[in-house]
């Protein structure tokens, strides 16, 4: 048995969570030693009773890790463990970090620069529009959008990230062979096809239940650099995700809503409790600091000092702005030779890239 099959076998055992598996690994050194340990030795580990010890000792009667691994390969799904380089390092700060992850798609180095977006499944038009605007801006600025593939706000967040030609990570509360909700299968396929990844810590055929969704939420909270709640009522699970993110030391942002709408009561309460009110992605970007491409510590200094390659219209507007000179939109239209609509759109994108700064009176200056 390979080390990957051994850790997979532990994860497949029913009623086994990451905390107990971690204790077993710390006690015996590796997964294969846990599976081969006598029951009396297993009983010495905190949280392991007679029934659990018996289950581990007879694991071959209950699970087939080789079959699970073969099906994952057939479906194009990778299984990564905490020891794999591609395992998201942000997750390790959670005391109950997943033992392994099923990954449909690809996790890349840039996905560590992530904003999690959460909210109500029963989203209003207001909530969906706010989510689409903010998520599009954040994804365009280079942040990976992490959400839960649920109906409502999650779906709007993933779709807007794709529309911005950005990356998005969908963390699901079921096995990847039992994707939930089923109507989002096409969306999940689009994410996995080169635009991010759909991930789960659950065995392939695990059905969603009341336990799997809170477990999913802790991954959403731990993965990100900051968490954005765009719309939720006072009893929403999004508030639990926000509390988890706060415990992990992540800044919390919330979109305010009408005071007479229950659908916004949760966001308004978050703001009262200290979350940052946000109505535009620039509020988040300003608090977070530089954009992802300028914030990476792993890039050579020569790359971080160079301006990114820009689309033609953005490059033309930036070239029309001498360093240190304040420029009006009318002057930029004249100097760039572009129509007003193109200049306005380019300025918005350059502002998100933190290459220009807006000034009072609809004037701009190059950073």
PADREN-299349 format. One record per residue (C-alpha): residue number from 1; y, z, x; residue in three letters; chain. Coordinates in steps of 0.25 Angstrom, whole numbers, padded with zeros to 4 digits, always signed. Each point is the difference from the previous one (the first is absolute). Example, Ala and Ser with C-alpha at 12.3 -4.5 7.8 and 13.67 -1.06 7.14 Angstrom:
<atoms>
+-----+-------+-------+-------+-----+-------+
|   n |     y |     z |     x | res | chain |
+-----+-------+-------+-------+-----+-------+
|   1 | -0018 | +0031 | +0049 | ala |     A |
|   2 | +0014 | -0002 | +0006 | ser |     A |
+-----+-------+-------+-------+-----+-------+
</atoms>
This chain:
<atoms>
+-----+-------+-------+-------+-----+-------+
|   n |     y |     z |     x | res | chain |
+-----+-------+-------+-------+-----+-------+
|   1 | +0000 | +0000 | +0000 | unk |     A |
|   2 | +0014 | -0004 | +0005 | unk |     A |
|   3 | +0011 | +0011 | +0001 | unk |     A |
|   4 | +0007 | -0009 | -0011 | unk |     A |
|   5 | -0012 | +0001 | -0009 | unk |     A |
|   6 | -0001 | +0015 | +0002 | unk |     A |
|   7 | +0014 | +0003 | -0004 | unk |     A |
|   8 | -0001 | -0010 | -0012 | unk |     A |
|   9 | -0013 | +0008 | -0005 | unk |     A |
|  10 | +0008 | +0013 | +0000 | unk |     A |
|  11 | +0011 | -0007 | -0008 | unk |     A |
|  12 | -0010 | -0006 | -0010 | unk |     A |
|  13 | -0006 | +0014 | -0003 | unk |     A |
|  14 | +0005 | +0004 | -0014 | unk |     A |
|  15 | +0010 | +0012 | -0001 | unk |     A |
|  16 | +0003 | -0001 | +0015 | unk |     A |
|  17 | +0015 | +0000 | +0003 | unk |     A |
|  18 | +0007 | -0002 | +0013 | unk |     A |
|  19 | +0003 | +0015 | +0003 | unk |     A |
|  20 | -0015 | +0004 | -0001 | unk |     A |
|  21 | -0004 | -0012 | +0008 | unk |     A |
|  22 | +0010 | +0003 | +0011 | unk |     A |
|  23 | -0005 | +0014 | +0001 | unk |     A |
|  24 | -0014 | -0005 | +0002 | unk |     A |
|  25 | +0005 | -0010 | +0011 | unk |     A |
|  26 | +0007 | +0011 | +0007 | unk |     A |
|  27 | -0012 | +0009 | -0001 | unk |     A |
|  28 | -0011 | -0010 | +0005 | unk |     A |
|  29 | +0009 | -0010 | +0008 | unk |     A |
|  30 | -0004 | -0013 | -0007 | unk |     A |
|  31 | -0005 | -0006 | -0013 | unk |     A |
|  32 | -0014 | -0003 | +0004 | unk |     A |
|  33 | -0002 | +0015 | +0005 | unk |     A |
|  34 | +0005 | +0005 | -0013 | unk |     A |
|  35 | -0011 | -0009 | -0008 | unk |     A |
|  36 | -0011 | +0005 | +0010 | unk |     A |
|  37 | +0004 | +0015 | -0001 | unk |     A |
|  38 | -0010 | +0010 | -0006 | unk |     A |
|  39 | +0005 | +0006 | -0013 | unk |     A |
|  40 | +0001 | +0014 | +0007 | unk |     A |
|  41 | +0010 | -0006 | +0010 | unk |     A |
|  42 | +0008 | -0007 | -0011 | unk |     A |
|  43 | +0001 | +0013 | -0008 | unk |     A |
|  44 | +0009 | +0006 | +0011 | unk |     A |
|  45 | +0011 | -0010 | -0003 | unk |     A |
|  46 | +0011 | +0005 | -0009 | unk |     A |
|  47 | -0001 | -0006 | -0014 | unk |     A |
|  48 | -0015 | -0004 | +0002 | unk |     A |
|  49 | -0009 | +0007 | -0010 | unk |     A |
|  50 | -0015 | -0002 | -0002 | unk |     A |
|  51 | +0001 | -0012 | -0010 | unk |     A |
|  52 | +0010 | -0007 | +0010 | unk |     A |
|  53 | -0009 | +0003 | +0012 | unk |     A |
|  54 | -0012 | -0006 | -0008 | unk |     A |
|  55 | +0007 | -0012 | -0004 | unk |     A |
|  56 | +0004 | -0003 | +0015 | unk |     A |
|  57 | -0014 | +0003 | +0005 | unk |     A |
|  58 | -0006 | -0010 | -0011 | unk |     A |
|  59 | +0012 | -0010 | +0002 | unk |     A |
|  60 | -0010 | -0012 | +0001 | unk |     A |
|  61 | -0004 | +0002 | -0014 | unk |     A |
|  62 | +0014 | -0001 | -0006 | unk |     A |
|  63 | +0008 | -0011 | +0008 | unk |     A |
|  64 | -0003 | -0012 | +0008 | unk |     A |
|  65 | +0012 | -0003 | +0010 | unk |     A |
|  66 | -0006 | -0012 | +0006 | unk |     A |
|  67 | +0000 | -0007 | -0014 | unk |     A |
|  68 | +0014 | +0005 | -0002 | unk |     A |
|  69 | +0005 | -0006 | +0013 | unk |     A |
|  70 | -0007 | -0013 | -0003 | unk |     A |
|  71 | +0006 | -0001 | -0013 | unk |     A |
|  72 | +0014 | +0003 | +0006 | unk |     A |
|  73 | -0002 | -0011 | +0010 | unk |     A |
|  74 | -0004 | -0010 | -0011 | unk |     A |
|  75 | +0012 | +0003 | -0008 | unk |     A |
|  76 | +0009 | -0001 | +0013 | unk |     A |
|  77 | +0004 | +0014 | +0000 | unk |     A |
|  78 | +0001 | +0008 | +0013 | unk |     A |
|  79 | -0004 | +0015 | +0001 | unk |     A |
|  80 | +0009 | +0007 | +0010 | unk |     A |
|  81 | -0001 | +0015 | +0005 | unk |     A |
|  82 | +0009 | +0010 | +0005 | unk |     A |
|  83 | -0004 | -0004 | +0014 | unk |     A |
|  84 | +0004 | -0015 | -0002 | unk |     A |
|  85 | +0013 | -0005 | +0006 | unk |     A |
|  86 | +0004 | -0007 | -0013 | unk |     A |
|  87 | -0002 | +0014 | -0008 | unk |     A |
|  88 | +0015 | +0003 | -0005 | unk |     A |
|  89 | +0005 | +0011 | +0009 | unk |     A |
|  90 | +0009 | +0006 | -0011 | unk |     A |
|  91 | -0012 | +0004 | -0008 | unk |     A |
|  92 | -0005 | +0009 | +0011 | unk |     A |
|  93 | +0011 | +0010 | -0003 | unk |     A |
|  94 | -0007 | +0003 | -0013 | unk |     A |
|  95 | -0009 | +0012 | +0001 | unk |     A |
|  96 | -0010 | -0008 | -0009 | unk |     A |
|  97 | +0002 | -0014 | +0006 | unk |     A |
|  98 | -0011 | -0010 | -0004 | unk |     A |
|  99 | -0012 | +0000 | +0008 | unk |     A |
| 100 | +0000 | -0015 | -0001 | unk |     A |
| 101 | +0007 | -0012 | -0007 | unk |     A |
| 102 | -0006 | -0012 | -0007 | unk |     A |
| 103 | +0010 | -0011 | +0004 | unk |     A |
| 104 | +0001 | -0013 | -0008 | unk |     A |
| 105 | +0011 | -0008 | +0008 | unk |     A |
| 106 | +0006 | +0004 | +0013 | unk |     A |
| 107 | +0008 | +0012 | +0005 | unk |     A |
| 108 | +0010 | -0003 | +0011 | unk |     A |
| 109 | +0008 | +0007 | +0009 | unk |     A |
| 110 | +0013 | -0002 | -0008 | unk |     A |
| 111 | -0006 | +0007 | -0012 | unk |     A |
| 112 | +0003 | +0013 | +0006 | unk |     A |
| 113 | +0015 | -0003 | -0004 | unk |     A |
| 114 | -0003 | +0002 | -0015 | unk |     A |
| 115 | +0007 | +0005 | -0012 | unk |     A |
| 116 | -0009 | +0005 | -0011 | unk |     A |
| 117 | +0005 | -0004 | -0014 | unk |     A |
| 118 | -0006 | +0008 | -0012 | unk |     A |
| 119 | +0004 | +0002 | -0015 | unk |     A |
| 120 | -0005 | -0001 | -0014 | unk |     A |
| 121 | -0011 | -0008 | -0005 | unk |     A |
| 122 | +0007 | -0002 | -0014 | unk |     A |
| 123 | +0013 | -0006 | +0007 | unk |     A |
| 124 | +0012 | -0004 | -0008 | unk |     A |
| 125 | +0008 | -0013 | +0003 | unk |     A |
| 126 | +0010 | +0009 | +0007 | unk |     A |
| 127 | -0011 | +0006 | +0009 | unk |     A |
| 128 | -0006 | -0013 | +0003 | unk |     A |
| 129 | +0013 | -0007 | +0004 | unk |     A |
| 130 | +0004 | +0011 | +0009 | unk |     A |
| 131 | -0013 | +0000 | +0007 | unk |     A |
| 132 | +0000 | -0015 | +0002 | unk |     A |
| 133 | +0014 | +0000 | +0005 | unk |     A |
| 134 | -0002 | +0012 | +0010 | unk |     A |
| 135 | -0014 | -0005 | +0005 | unk |     A |
| 136 | +0004 | -0014 | +0002 | unk |     A |
| 137 | +0012 | +0005 | +0009 | unk |     A |
| 138 | -0009 | +0009 | +0008 | unk |     A |
| 139 | -0011 | -0010 | +0002 | unk |     A |
| 140 | +0010 | -0010 | +0004 | unk |     A |
| 141 | +0006 | +0010 | +0010 | unk |     A |
| 142 | -0014 | +0001 | +0006 | unk |     A |
| 143 | -0006 | +0012 | -0006 | unk |     A |
| 144 | -0014 | +0000 | -0005 | unk |     A |
| 145 | -0001 | +0004 | -0014 | unk |     A |
| 146 | -0011 | +0010 | -0004 | unk |     A |
| 147 | -0004 | +0003 | -0014 | unk |     A |
| 148 | -0012 | +0003 | -0009 | unk |     A |
| 149 | -0003 | -0014 | -0007 | unk |     A |
| 150 | +0002 | +0007 | -0013 | unk |     A |
| 151 | +0006 | -0006 | -0013 | unk |     A |
| 152 | +0015 | +0001 | -0001 | unk |     A |
| 153 | +0008 | +0004 | +0012 | unk |     A |
| 154 | -0011 | -0002 | +0010 | unk |     A |
| 155 | -0002 | -0014 | -0004 | unk |     A |
| 156 | +0015 | -0003 | +0000 | unk |     A |
| 157 | +0001 | +0005 | +0014 | unk |     A |
| 158 | -0012 | -0008 | +0006 | unk |     A |
| 159 | +0005 | -0013 | -0007 | unk |     A |
| 160 | +0014 | +0002 | +0005 | unk |     A |
| 161 | -0005 | +0002 | +0014 | unk |     A |
| 162 | -0008 | -0013 | -0001 | unk |     A |
| 163 | +0012 | -0007 | -0006 | unk |     A |
| 164 | +0008 | +0004 | +0013 | unk |     A |
| 165 | -0011 | -0005 | +0009 | unk |     A |
| 166 | -0002 | +0014 | +0005 | unk |     A |
| 167 | -0012 | +0008 | +0002 | unk |     A |
| 168 | -0006 | +0010 | -0010 | unk |     A |
| 169 | -0012 | +0010 | +0000 | unk |     A |
| 170 | -0007 | +0003 | -0013 | unk |     A |
| 171 | -0007 | +0014 | +0000 | unk |     A |
| 172 | -0010 | +0000 | -0012 | unk |     A |
| 173 | -0007 | +0012 | -0007 | unk |     A |
| 174 | -0013 | -0007 | -0001 | unk |     A |
| 175 | -0010 | -0007 | +0009 | unk |     A |
| 176 | +0004 | -0014 | +0003 | unk |     A |
| 177 | -0012 | -0006 | -0008 | unk |     A |
| 178 | +0005 | +0007 | -0012 | unk |     A |
| 179 | +0015 | -0003 | +0002 | unk |     A |
| 180 | +0009 | +0006 | -0010 | unk |     A |
| 181 | +0007 | -0004 | -0008 | unk |     A |
| 182 | -0008 | -0013 | -0002 | unk |     A |
| 183 | +0012 | -0008 | -0004 | unk |     A |
| 184 | +0006 | +0002 | +0014 | unk |     A |
| 185 | -0012 | -0007 | +0007 | unk |     A |
| 186 | +0008 | -0013 | +0002 | unk |     A |
| 187 | +0012 | +0008 | +0006 | unk |     A |
| 188 | -0010 | +0008 | +0009 | unk |     A |
| 189 | -0006 | -0014 | +0005 | unk |     A |
| 190 | +0014 | -0005 | +0003 | unk |     A |
| 191 | +0003 | +0013 | +0008 | unk |     A |
| 192 | -0013 | -0001 | +0008 | unk |     A |
| 193 | +0003 | -0015 | +0003 | unk |     A |
| 194 | +0009 | +0002 | +0012 | unk |     A |
| 195 | +0011 | +0009 | -0007 | unk |     A |
| 196 | -0006 | +0014 | +0003 | unk |     A |
| 197 | -0012 | +0008 | -0004 | unk |     A |
| 198 | -0007 | +0006 | -0012 | unk |     A |
| 199 | -0006 | +0013 | +0004 | unk |     A |
| 200 | -0009 | +0011 | -0005 | unk |     A |
| 201 | -0007 | +0012 | +0006 | unk |     A |
| 202 | -0011 | +0000 | -0011 | unk |     A |
| 203 | -0013 | -0007 | +0000 | unk |     A |
| 204 | +0000 | -0014 | -0005 | unk |     A |
| 205 | -0006 | +0003 | -0014 | unk |     A |
| 206 | +0008 | +0013 | -0002 | unk |     A |
| 207 | +0006 | +0000 | -0014 | unk |     A |
| 208 | +0014 | +0005 | -0002 | unk |     A |
| 209 | +0001 | +0014 | -0006 | unk |     A |
| 210 | +0010 | +0012 | +0000 | unk |     A |
| 211 | -0004 | +0004 | +0014 | unk |     A |
| 212 | +0002 | -0013 | +0007 | unk |     A |
| 213 | +0014 | -0003 | -0004 | unk |     A |
| 214 | +0006 | +0013 | +0006 | unk |     A |
| 215 | -0008 | -0003 | +0012 | unk |     A |
| 216 | +0006 | -0014 | +0001 | unk |     A |
| 217 | +0014 | +0006 | -0002 | unk |     A |
| 218 | -0001 | +0008 | +0012 | unk |     A |
| 219 | -0003 | -0012 | +0009 | unk |     A |
| 220 | +0013 | -0007 | -0006 | unk |     A |
| 221 | +0008 | +0013 | +0003 | unk |     A |
| 222 | -0005 | +0001 | +0014 | unk |     A |
| 223 | +0000 | -0015 | +0004 | unk |     A |
| 224 | +0015 | -0002 | -0001 | unk |     A |
| 225 | +0013 | +0003 | +0007 | unk |     A |
| 226 | +0007 | +0003 | -0013 | unk |     A |
| 227 | -0004 | +0000 | -0015 | unk |     A |
| 228 | +0008 | -0006 | -0011 | unk |     A |
| 229 | -0002 | +0004 | -0014 | unk |     A |
| 230 | +0006 | -0011 | -0009 | unk |     A |
| 231 | -0003 | +0006 | -0014 | unk |     A |
| 232 | -0009 | +0011 | -0006 | unk |     A |
| 233 | +0000 | +0010 | -0011 | unk |     A |
| 234 | +0000 | +0015 | +0002 | unk |     A |
| 235 | -0015 | +0001 | +0000 | unk |     A |
| 236 | -0003 | -0012 | +0009 | unk |     A |
| 237 | -0010 | +0000 | +0011 | unk |     A |
| 238 | +0010 | -0006 | +0008 | unk |     A |
| 239 | +0007 | +0013 | +0002 | unk |     A |
| 240 | -0013 | +0006 | +0006 | unk |     A |
| 241 | +0001 | -0012 | +0010 | unk |     A |
| 242 | +0014 | +0003 | +0003 | unk |     A |
| 243 | -0003 | +0015 | +0002 | unk |     A |
| 244 | -0011 | -0004 | +0010 | unk |     A |
| 245 | +0009 | -0009 | +0007 | unk |     A |
| 246 | +0010 | +0011 | +0001 | unk |     A |
| 247 | -0011 | +0009 | +0006 | unk |     A |
| 248 | -0003 | -0011 | +0010 | unk |     A |
| 249 | +0015 | +0000 | +0004 | unk |     A |
| 250 | +0003 | -0013 | -0006 | unk |     A |
| 251 | +0014 | -0003 | -0006 | unk |     A |
| 252 | +0000 | -0002 | -0015 | unk |     A |
| 253 | +0009 | -0010 | -0007 | unk |     A |
| 254 | +0001 | -0001 | -0015 | unk |     A |
| 255 | +0007 | -0010 | -0010 | unk |     A |
| 256 | +0008 | +0007 | -0010 | unk |     A |
| 257 | -0002 | -0003 | -0015 | unk |     A |
| 258 | +0007 | +0002 | -0013 | unk |     A |
| 259 | +0001 | +0015 | -0004 | unk |     A |
| 260 | -0006 | -0002 | -0014 | unk |     A |
| 261 | -0012 | -0008 | +0005 | unk |     A |
| 262 | -0013 | +0008 | +0002 | unk |     A |
| 263 | -0005 | -0012 | +0009 | unk |     A |
| 264 | +0011 | +0004 | +0010 | unk |     A |
| 265 | -0001 | +0015 | -0001 | unk |     A |
| 266 | -0009 | +0002 | +0012 | unk |     A |
| 267 | +0009 | -0008 | +0009 | unk |     A |
| 268 | +0012 | +0007 | -0004 | unk |     A |
| 269 | -0007 | +0013 | +0002 | unk |     A |
| 270 | -0004 | -0004 | +0014 | unk |     A |
| 271 | +0015 | -0003 | +0003 | unk |     A |
| 272 | +0004 | +0014 | -0005 | unk |     A |
| 273 | -0011 | +0006 | +0009 | unk |     A |
| 274 | +0006 | -0007 | +0013 | unk |     A |
| 275 | -0005 | -0015 | +0000 | unk |     A |
| 276 | +0010 | -0010 | +0004 | unk |     A |
| 277 | +0006 | -0008 | -0011 | unk |     A |
| 278 | -0002 | -0015 | +0002 | unk |     A |
| 279 | +0005 | -0013 | -0007 | unk |     A |
| 280 | -0001 | -0010 | +0012 | unk |     A |
| 281 | -0010 | -0001 | +0011 | unk |     A |
| 282 | +0012 | +0001 | +0010 | unk |     A |
| 283 | +0000 | +0015 | -0004 | unk |     A |
| 284 | -0014 | +0002 | +0005 | unk |     A |
| 285 | +0002 | -0009 | +0012 | unk |     A |
| 286 | +0013 | +0008 | +0005 | unk |     A |
| 287 | -0008 | +0013 | -0001 | unk |     A |
| 288 | -0012 | -0006 | +0007 | unk |     A |
| 289 | +0008 | -0005 | +0011 | unk |     A |
| 290 | -0003 | -0014 | +0007 | unk |     A |
| 291 | -0009 | -0010 | -0007 | unk |     A |
| 292 | -0015 | -0001 | +0004 | unk |     A |
| 293 | +0002 | -0011 | +0011 | unk |     A |
| 294 | +0010 | +0008 | +0007 | unk |     A |
| 295 | -0006 | +0013 | -0001 | unk |     A |
| 296 | -0014 | -0003 | +0006 | unk |     A |
| 297 | -0002 | +0008 | +0013 | unk |     A |
| 298 | -0012 | -0009 | +0003 | unk |     A |
| 299 | +0008 | -0013 | +0002 | unk |     A |
| 300 | +0005 | -0003 | +0014 | unk |     A |
| 301 | +0015 | +0003 | +0002 | unk |     A |
| 302 | +0003 | -0015 | +0002 | unk |     A |
| 303 | -0005 | -0003 | -0014 | unk |     A |
| 304 | +0007 | +0012 | -0007 | unk |     A |
| 305 | +0013 | -0005 | +0006 | unk |     A |
| 306 | -0001 | -0014 | -0005 | unk |     A |
| 307 | +0005 | -0004 | -0013 | unk |     A |
| 308 | -0011 | -0004 | -0009 | unk |     A |
| 309 | -0002 | -0015 | -0003 | unk |     A |
| 310 | +0008 | -0002 | -0013 | unk |     A |
| 311 | -0001 | -0011 | -0011 | unk |     A |
| 312 | +0011 | -0011 | +0002 | unk |     A |
| 313 | +0010 | +0005 | -0011 | unk |     A |
| 314 | -0001 | +0014 | +0005 | unk |     A |
| 315 | +0002 | -0005 | +0015 | unk |     A |
| 316 | +0012 | -0008 | -0004 | unk |     A |
| 317 | +0007 | +0011 | -0007 | unk |     A |
| 318 | -0003 | +0010 | +0012 | unk |     A |
| 319 | +0005 | -0011 | +0009 | unk |     A |
| 320 | +0013 | -0001 | -0007 | unk |     A |
| 321 | +0003 | +0015 | +0002 | unk |     A |
| 322 | +0006 | +0003 | +0014 | unk |     A |
| 323 | -0004 | +0014 | +0005 | unk |     A |
| 324 | +0011 | +0010 | -0004 | unk |     A |
| 325 | +0007 | -0009 | -0010 | unk |     A |
| 326 | +0001 | +0004 | -0015 | unk |     A |
| 327 | -0003 | -0013 | -0009 | unk |     A |
| 328 | +0002 | -0002 | -0014 | unk |     A |
| 329 | -0010 | -0008 | -0009 | unk |     A |
| 330 | +0010 | -0012 | -0001 | unk |     A |
| 331 | +0002 | +0000 | +0015 | unk |     A |
| 332 | -0015 | +0000 | +0002 | unk |     A |
| 333 | -0002 | -0012 | -0010 | unk |     A |
| 334 | +0010 | -0008 | +0007 | unk |     A |
| 335 | -0005 | +0003 | +0014 | unk |     A |
| 336 | -0015 | -0001 | -0003 | unk |     A |
| 337 | +0001 | -0013 | -0009 | unk |     A |
| 338 | -0009 | +0006 | -0010 | unk |     A |
| 339 | +0002 | +0002 | -0015 | unk |     A |
| 340 | +0005 | +0013 | -0005 | unk |     A |
| 341 | -0014 | +0003 | -0007 | unk |     A |
| 342 | -0007 | -0002 | +0013 | unk |     A |
| 343 | +0010 | +0009 | +0008 | unk |     A |
| 344 | -0001 | +0011 | -0010 | unk |     A |
| 345 | -0016 | +0000 | +0001 | unk |     A |
| 346 | +0000 | -0001 | +0015 | unk |     A |
| 347 | +0010 | +0012 | +0001 | unk |     A |
| 348 | -0009 | +0008 | -0009 | unk |     A |
| 349 | -0012 | -0003 | +0009 | unk |     A |
| 350 | +0008 | +0002 | +0013 | unk |     A |
| 351 | +0004 | +0014 | -0005 | unk |     A |
| 352 | -0014 | +0004 | -0003 | unk |     A |
| 353 | -0004 | -0004 | +0014 | unk |     A |
| 354 | +0012 | +0009 | +0005 | unk |     A |
| 355 | +0006 | -0012 | +0007 | unk |     A |
| 356 | +0013 | +0001 | -0008 | unk |     A |
| 357 | +0008 | +0011 | -0006 | unk |     A |
| 358 | +0008 | -0001 | -0013 | unk |     A |
| 359 | +0014 | +0005 | -0001 | unk |     A |
| 360 | +0010 | +0003 | -0011 | unk |     A |
| 361 | +0006 | -0012 | -0006 | unk |     A |
| 362 | -0012 | -0009 | +0000 | unk |     A |
| 363 | +0001 | -0002 | +0015 | unk |     A |
| 364 | -0011 | +0001 | +0011 | unk |     A |
| 365 | -0002 | +0003 | +0014 | unk |     A |
| 366 | -0011 | -0003 | +0010 | unk |     A |
| 367 | -0007 | +0012 | +0005 | unk |     A |
+-----+-------+-------+-------+-----+-------+
</atoms>
